[in-house]
Amino acid sequence: MHHLRVPEERNRSGALRVVEDVTDAATPEPTAPSTLPLAVLDFVGIEYGESAADSIAGAVELARAVETAGFRRYWVSEHHSMSSLACSAPEILIAHLLTLTERIRVGAAGIMLPNHSSFKVAEMFRTLLAIAPDRVDLGLGRAPGTDPLTALVLRRGTKGDPAADFPGQVSELLGFLGDGFPEGHPYSRLIAAPVVEQKPDVFMLGSSGYGPQFAAVNGMRAVFAHHMSPEIATSVLRRYRADFQPGVEQEPWSAISVLAFASEDPEEVTRFEAGWALTMLNLRRNIREPIRPEAVDAFAASSEFRDTPRDPDRMAIGPAEQVVERLQELQRESQSDEVVIVTPGLDRAARIASFEAIAAAWPR
């Protein structure tokens, strides 16, 4: 059982302090593979007018397509209380997808650990390994993946500080997954069944400085959500590599998740950009239902969208070669080993075409 460290520093007032500046000279470069593996993070969105069953069938279609295109991983997220998404039970989706694909690694990005029992998560992912050995990934997050009321219900009314409990939860999970517990530990006699020899590949997720620093001081793999916090993504991932201490893993490994969409059609690119902007706007308005395609078109043509300054660092969009160039630039700047592509949208066929175009344009 690993006794995990907490990376946060607190000032005298008790506020968290996260240092984001990085000295490049002290940061070792990753070992560069001949080609950079690619992954997909799918929110399993329910397009307007389709059922949840249609959405899940679409996820299978997408996973098969990116497997054929040569992507290394296909991950699904955990979100709750949203009628526009079908990803409230990622462990069930993973089992379904594993049985309907052949080679691609399938996993969660992530399991929001404070919503679950560590023992139950270990049982679920050992079961997944029994279904598909060598193909299961487990990304861990400490956010709820939902609003405060839903989080309260998921956690059976527990009002404690999930951040304070998170290191202990991760430590327990690793123990149940096979690292074991010290002699005399009350959990040492428990068995997370079924017993399998393998462990899933475990990743620490983050959209703030906490996740990568937790991964660094505990020797874990790190995945950072550039699609949520682009302004700090490269600096925190570089610091992760500089601060890495062997622990669960002996060498640093990181990935960066980026909003990306490739198309030769400028109108299709604008529609993707407007769709994401409208989705974020709706979430701020507490609207959590599928978006009508005509609503995206109207928003794309509106002055609200057209007159808003674009943030060129937030996403990689345009022709496939241009998208690949931007993704590789982010990979170099962040010293990441892998790029996770995030392409939400209302047109699944266009999303699949984008993934295929990016894979085809990626140097091999």
C-alpha positions as CSV (number, residue, x, y, z in Angstrom):
1,M,0.0,0.0,0.0
2,H,1.4,3.4,-1.0
3,H,1.4,6.2,1.6
4,L,0.6,9.0,-0.8
5,R,1.9,12.5,-0.4
6,V,-0.2,15.7,-0.6
7,P,1.3,18.2,-2.9
8,E,-0.5,21.3,-1.7
9,E,1.3,24.0,0.3
10,R,-0.7,26.4,2.5
11,N,0.1,29.9,3.5
12,R,-0.5,31.2,7.1
13,S,-4.2,31.9,6.3
14,G,-4.7,28.3,5.3
15,A,-5.3,29.1,1.6
16,L,-3.8,26.8,-1.0
17,R,-0.8,28.0,-2.9
18,V,0.1,26.4,-6.2
19,V,3.3,27.5,-7.9
20,E,2.8,27.6,-11.7
21,D,6.1,29.1,-12.9
22,V,8.6,26.6,-14.2
23,T,12.3,26.9,-14.8
24,D,12.8,25.3,-18.2
25,A,16.5,24.6,-17.6
26,A,15.7,22.2,-14.7
27,T,13.1,20.3,-16.7
28,P,14.2,17.0,-18.3
29,E,12.8,16.1,-21.7
30,P,10.6,13.0,-22.1
31,T,11.9,10.1,-24.1
32,A,10.4,10.8,-27.6
33,P,8.7,7.9,-29.3
34,S,9.0,7.5,-33.1
35,T,5.4,8.6,-33.4
36,L,3.2,10.1,-30.7
37,P,0.3,7.9,-29.6
38,L,-3.1,9.5,-29.8
39,A,-6.2,9.1,-27.6
40,V,-9.8,10.2,-27.6
41,L,-11.8,11.5,-24.7
42,D,-15.5,11.1,-25.5
43,F,-18.3,12.6,-23.4
44,V,-20.8,10.3,-25.1
45,G,-23.1,13.1,-26.0
46,I,-26.7,12.5,-26.9
47,E,-27.4,14.3,-30.1
48,Y,-30.7,16.2,-30.4
49,G,-33.5,13.8,-31.3
50,E,-31.7,10.6,-30.6
51,S,-32.1,8.2,-27.6
52,A,-29.5,7.2,-25.0
53,A,-29.3,3.8,-26.8
54,D,-28.5,5.7,-30.1
55,S,-25.8,7.6,-28.3
56,I,-24.1,4.5,-26.9
57,A,-24.3,2.8,-30.3
58,G,-22.6,5.9,-31.7
59,A,-19.9,5.6,-29.1
60,V,-19.2,2.1,-30.2
61,E,-19.0,3.3,-33.8
62,L,-16.6,6.0,-32.8
63,A,-14.4,3.7,-30.8
64,R,-14.2,1.3,-33.7
65,A,-13.3,4.0,-36.1
66,V,-10.5,5.5,-34.0
67,E,-9.2,1.9,-33.3
68,T,-9.0,1.4,-37.1
69,A,-7.3,4.8,-37.5
70,G,-4.6,3.8,-35.1
71,F,-5.4,5.6,-31.9
72,R,-4.0,4.1,-28.8
73,R,-6.8,4.8,-26.3
74,Y,-10.5,5.6,-26.1
75,W,-11.7,7.1,-22.9
76,V,-15.2,8.0,-21.6
77,S,-15.9,10.6,-18.9
78,E,-18.1,10.6,-15.8
79,H,-20.8,13.2,-15.6
80,H,-24.1,13.2,-13.8
81,S,-27.5,14.8,-13.9
82,M,-27.3,15.8,-17.6
83,S,-29.9,14.7,-20.2
84,S,-27.4,15.6,-22.9
85,L,-24.8,13.0,-21.9
86,A,-24.9,9.2,-21.6
87,C,-21.7,8.8,-19.4
88,S,-23.0,8.6,-15.9
89,A,-21.8,5.0,-15.5
90,P,-18.4,4.9,-17.3
91,E,-17.5,1.4,-15.9
92,I,-20.5,-0.1,-17.7
93,L,-19.7,1.8,-20.9
94,I,-16.1,0.5,-20.7
95,A,-17.2,-3.1,-20.4
96,H,-19.5,-2.7,-23.4
97,L,-16.8,-1.0,-25.5
98,L,-14.1,-3.6,-24.6
99,T,-16.3,-6.4,-25.9
100,L,-17.0,-4.6,-29.2
101,T,-13.4,-3.5,-30.0
102,E,-10.3,-5.6,-30.4
103,R,-7.0,-3.7,-29.8
104,I,-7.6,-0.2,-28.5
105,R,-7.2,0.5,-24.8
106,V,-10.5,1.6,-23.2
107,G,-10.9,3.4,-20.0
108,A,-12.3,6.2,-17.8
109,A,-11.1,9.8,-17.8
110,G,-12.2,9.5,-15.3
111,I,-13.7,7.9,-12.3
112,M,-14.5,10.7,-9.9
113,L,-13.2,8.9,-6.9
114,P,-15.0,10.9,-4.1
115,N,-18.3,9.7,-5.6
116,H,-17.3,6.0,-5.1
117,S,-15.9,3.5,-2.7
118,S,-12.3,2.7,-3.4
119,F,-13.0,-1.0,-2.8
120,K,-15.9,-1.0,-5.3
121,V,-13.8,0.8,-8.0
122,A,-11.1,-1.9,-7.5
123,E,-13.7,-4.6,-8.0
124,M,-15.1,-3.0,-11.1
125,F,-11.7,-2.5,-12.8
126,R,-10.5,-6.0,-11.9
127,T,-13.6,-7.3,-13.5
128,L,-12.9,-5.2,-16.6
129,L,-9.4,-6.7,-16.7
130,A,-10.8,-10.2,-16.5
131,I,-13.0,-9.2,-19.6
132,A,-10.1,-7.7,-21.6
133,P,-6.6,-8.1,-20.2
134,D,-4.0,-5.5,-21.1
135,R,-6.6,-3.0,-22.4
136,V,-8.0,-1.2,-19.4
137,D,-7.2,2.3,-18.2
138,L,-8.3,4.0,-15.0
139,G,-8.1,7.8,-14.8
140,L,-8.8,9.3,-11.4
141,G,-10.3,12.7,-10.6
142,R,-11.3,14.3,-7.4
143,A,-14.0,16.6,-8.8
144,P,-17.6,15.5,-8.6
145,G,-18.3,15.7,-12.3
146,T,-21.6,17.4,-11.5
147,D,-23.3,20.1,-9.5
148,P,-23.1,20.3,-5.6
149,L,-26.6,18.8,-5.0
150,T,-26.0,15.8,-7.2
151,A,-22.6,15.3,-5.6
152,L,-24.3,15.3,-2.2
153,V,-26.7,12.7,-3.3
154,L,-24.0,10.5,-4.9
155,R,-22.1,10.6,-1.7
156,R,-25.1,9.7,0.4
157,G,-25.2,13.1,2.1
158,T,-21.5,13.1,3.2
159,K,-20.4,16.7,3.7
160,G,-16.8,16.1,4.5
161,D,-14.0,17.7,2.5
162,P,-13.4,15.3,-0.5
163,A,-10.0,16.9,-1.2
164,A,-8.8,16.0,2.3
165,D,-10.0,12.4,1.8
166,F,-8.7,12.0,-1.7
167,P,-5.0,10.9,-1.0
168,G,-6.3,8.3,1.4
169,Q,-8.9,7.1,-1.2
170,V,-6.2,6.7,-3.9
171,S,-3.9,4.9,-1.5
172,E,-6.7,2.5,-0.6
173,L,-7.6,1.9,-4.2
174,L,-4.0,1.1,-5.1
175,G,-3.9,-1.4,-2.2
176,F,-7.1,-3.1,-3.3
177,L,-5.8,-3.2,-6.9
178,G,-2.9,-5.4,-5.9
179,D,-0.3,-3.3,-4.0
180,G,-1.6,-4.7,-0.7
181,F,-1.7,-3.3,2.8
182,P,0.8,-3.3,5.7
183,E,0.6,-6.2,8.2
184,G,-2.1,-5.5,10.7
185,H,-4.0,-3.1,8.5
186,P,-7.8,-3.6,8.9
187,Y,-8.2,-4.0,5.1
188,S,-5.4,-6.5,4.6
189,R,-7.8,-9.5,4.8
190,L,-10.2,-8.1,2.1
191,I,-10.2,-9.3,-1.5
192,A,-11.2,-7.1,-4.3
193,A,-12.7,-9.9,-6.5
194,P,-12.2,-11.2,-9.1
195,V,-8.5,-11.7,-8.4
196,V,-6.4,-11.0,-11.5
197,E,-2.7,-10.7,-11.9
198,Q,-2.8,-7.4,-13.8
199,K,-3.5,-3.9,-12.8
200,P,-5.1,-1.2,-15.0
201,D,-2.9,1.6,-16.1
202,V,-3.7,4.3,-13.5
203,F,-3.7,8.1,-14.4
204,M,-4.1,11.1,-12.2
205,L,-6.4,13.7,-13.9
206,G,-6.3,17.4,-13.3
207,S,-7.5,20.8,-14.6
208,S,-5.6,22.8,-11.9
209,G,-2.1,22.5,-10.5
210,Y,-3.2,19.9,-7.9
211,G,-3.6,16.9,-10.2
212,P,-0.2,17.0,-11.9
213,Q,1.6,17.9,-8.6
214,F,-0.1,15.0,-6.8
215,A,1.0,12.7,-9.6
216,A,4.6,14.1,-9.5
217,V,5.2,13.7,-5.7
218,N,3.6,10.2,-5.7
219,G,5.2,8.9,-8.9
220,M,2.0,8.5,-11.0
221,R,1.0,9.2,-14.6
222,A,-0.6,12.6,-15.2
223,V,-3.2,13.8,-17.6
224,F,-4.0,17.5,-17.8
225,A,-7.2,19.0,-19.2
226,H,-5.9,21.7,-21.6
227,H,-9.5,21.8,-22.9
228,M,-10.6,23.2,-19.5
229,S,-7.5,25.2,-18.4
230,P,-5.4,26.1,-21.4
231,E,-3.7,29.0,-19.7
232,I,-1.7,26.8,-17.3
233,A,-1.6,23.5,-19.1
234,T,1.9,23.5,-20.4
235,S,3.5,25.0,-17.3
236,V,1.9,22.5,-14.9
237,L,2.9,19.6,-17.1
238,R,6.5,20.8,-17.4
239,R,6.6,21.2,-13.6
240,Y,5.2,17.6,-13.2
241,R,8.1,16.2,-15.2
242,A,10.6,18.4,-13.3
243,D,9.2,17.4,-9.9
244,F,8.5,13.7,-10.6
245,Q,9.6,11.3,-7.8
246,P,9.5,7.5,-8.5
247,G,6.6,5.9,-6.7
248,V,3.8,4.0,-8.3
249,E,5.7,4.5,-11.6
250,Q,9.5,4.7,-11.9
251,E,9.4,7.2,-14.8
252,P,7.3,10.2,-15.6
253,W,4.5,9.9,-18.1
254,S,2.0,12.6,-19.1
255,A,-0.7,13.5,-21.6
256,I,-2.5,16.7,-22.5
257,S,-6.2,16.7,-23.6
258,V,-7.0,19.3,-26.3
259,L,-10.1,20.5,-28.0
260,A,-9.6,19.7,-31.7
261,F,-11.6,19.5,-34.9
262,A,-10.2,19.0,-38.4
263,S,-12.1,19.8,-41.6
264,E,-11.4,21.5,-44.9
265,D,-14.8,23.2,-44.7
266,P,-14.5,26.6,-42.8
267,E,-18.2,26.6,-42.1
268,E,-18.0,23.2,-40.4
269,V,-15.1,24.4,-38.3
270,T,-17.0,27.5,-37.3
271,R,-20.0,25.3,-36.4
272,F,-17.8,23.2,-34.1
273,E,-16.4,26.2,-32.4
274,A,-19.9,27.8,-32.0
275,G,-21.3,24.5,-30.7
276,W,-18.6,24.3,-27.9
277,A,-19.1,27.9,-27.0
278,L,-22.9,27.4,-26.8
279,T,-22.5,24.3,-24.7
280,M,-20.3,26.2,-22.2
281,L,-22.8,29.0,-22.2
282,N,-25.7,26.6,-21.5
283,L,-23.8,25.0,-18.6
284,R,-23.4,28.4,-17.0
285,R,-27.1,28.9,-17.5
286,N,-27.8,25.5,-15.9
287,I,-29.2,24.2,-19.2
288,R,-28.2,20.5,-19.5
289,E,-30.2,19.2,-22.4
290,P,-29.3,18.3,-26.0
291,I,-28.8,21.3,-28.3
292,R,-30.9,21.7,-31.4
293,P,-28.7,21.9,-34.5
294,E,-30.5,25.0,-35.6
295,A,-29.7,26.6,-32.3
296,V,-26.0,26.1,-33.0
297,D,-26.4,27.6,-36.5
298,A,-28.2,30.6,-35.1
299,F,-25.6,31.1,-32.4
300,A,-22.8,30.8,-35.0
301,A,-24.4,33.6,-37.0
302,S,-25.1,35.8,-34.0
303,S,-23.2,38.9,-33.0
304,E,-22.8,37.4,-29.6
305,F,-20.5,34.7,-31.1
306,R,-19.1,36.6,-34.1
307,D,-18.1,39.7,-32.0
308,T,-16.5,37.7,-29.2
309,P,-12.7,37.7,-29.4
310,R,-11.4,34.2,-30.2
311,D,-8.9,32.5,-27.9
312,P,-6.4,30.9,-30.3
313,D,-4.9,28.8,-27.6
314,R,-8.1,27.1,-26.5
315,M,-8.5,24.7,-29.4
316,A,-6.8,23.3,-32.5
317,I,-9.2,23.7,-35.5
318,G,-8.9,23.9,-39.3
319,P,-7.5,21.6,-41.9
320,A,-6.0,18.4,-40.6
321,E,-2.3,19.4,-41.2
322,Q,-2.9,22.7,-39.3
323,V,-4.5,20.8,-36.4
324,V,-1.7,18.3,-36.2
325,E,0.9,21.1,-36.2
326,R,-0.9,22.8,-33.3
327,L,-1.3,19.5,-31.4
328,Q,2.4,18.7,-31.8
329,E,3.3,22.2,-30.7
330,L,1.4,21.7,-27.5
331,Q,2.9,18.3,-27.0
332,R,6.4,19.7,-27.3
333,E,5.7,22.7,-25.0
334,S,4.1,20.5,-22.3
335,Q,6.7,17.7,-22.8
336,S,3.8,15.2,-22.9
337,D,4.0,11.6,-24.1
338,E,0.5,11.5,-25.5
339,V,-2.2,13.8,-26.9
340,V,-5.8,13.2,-25.9
341,I,-8.2,14.7,-28.5
342,V,-11.5,16.1,-27.3
343,T,-14.1,16.6,-30.0
344,P,-17.6,17.2,-28.7
345,G,-20.3,18.1,-31.2
346,L,-23.6,17.4,-32.7
347,D,-22.5,15.6,-35.8
348,R,-21.0,12.2,-35.1
349,A,-20.0,11.6,-38.7
350,A,-18.1,14.8,-38.8
351,R,-16.3,14.0,-35.5
352,I,-15.3,10.6,-36.9
353,A,-14.0,12.2,-40.1
354,S,-12.0,14.6,-38.0
355,F,-10.4,11.9,-36.0
356,E,-9.5,9.9,-39.1
357,A,-8.1,13.0,-40.8
358,I,-5.9,13.8,-37.8
359,A,-4.6,10.3,-37.7
360,A,-3.9,10.3,-41.4
361,A,-2.0,13.6,-41.1
362,W,0.0,12.6,-38.0
363,P,3.7,11.7,-39.0
364,R,4.5,8.0,-38.6
